[in-house]
Structure formats: structure tokens, C-alpha cells
């Protein structure tokens, strides 16, 4: 299967690409809208500023390619900032891609950014998190999505609940970093590949 990471000109794309390769596929990083649109699985992986990431997607016309994927129910996953971009608006970066309803807001916690390991708690049946309920995964973020629609999701506790993953049909996102989450991250990416084949 062809896994394509949308290249918006920044972020940790190479490390995520390497993690997908270890999970058993041959991923590529591409700024070609057609390649992103037609891949078996498209990935928005990012760190840093949400507004800059969206601007990079728009400059390469990848936002429209991703929109077509969502309309055609073709598998798409966002990782970290990539998950935040799936939502409507962000306190950090303005408008998102608006594939899912709800804002992205700054964490209300004593420690911001939220950095380090935290334990997943699942709410609903998430295929991408199969076997990972209760597992520790690695976070590094200051903003988080607040979905306003019913989604299968996972949360962690960081001075209150923080949404860590969402899944709806062929669209999914994880706030944590699978490439830094050791065995749990490797399991997630294997699950993502299986999920994308069945979506």
C-alpha cells in the first residue's frame, strides 16, 4: 500500500516516515497534490505552529487534495498538529481544515506545554487504538482539540481530560507522537495501516 505524508515544508516528517517504514510499509513524503489525493493512506504529521502548517498545505494546494480524500471517504490521519488541523478553528493558528467540528484551544493546566508520557483511556471503539487502552504514549503540545460531535475518542488526564485521539470512519487523528512512543507507538502505526486497508 502507498502511504504518503503531506509535505507542507516543515515539521518532523522524516521521523514519522521512518516510524511508518518500521511498521511495514514504504512511505513517501510528497508535496504533489495528486500523489496525496490518490494514496492508499494520507498522513498530516506535524509539530510547531498550526497556522504555519495550514499555510504550507495551502501553498502546495494540498488542502484541496485532502478535502477530496475526506469527501471520498479515503483514509486520512492527522498526527499532533496534524490532528488539530482536522478541526474548525484554533486559538493558536486561526482556521483549520474543518473536517471535524469543534475548536482547538490552549490547554488549561498548571504545566503547559504538556510534555512526556501519559496513559490512554478509550471512549468508544477506536480501531487505530486496538490493544492500546491503558498504554502510555508520548505528548508534546500546548493546544488540544475539543470535539463537539460524537466521535470515538481517547483521552488522557492533564489537570483534566485532554483528547488524545479521534476516529470517524476513514478519518482519524492522534495528539501524541507515535514515533516517540516506543512499542505503543509502533502498535498504533500497525493498527493505522490495518485500519486504512479496511476503511
Helices and strands as residue ranges (DSSP letters): E 3-6, H 13-22, E 28-30, H 33-38, E 41-46, H 50-59, H 62-71, E 76-80, H 81-85, E 89-90, E 94-95, E 102-106, E 114-119, E 121-123, G 127-129, E 136-141, E 143-147, E 152-157, E 161-168, E 171-174, G 178-180, H 182-198
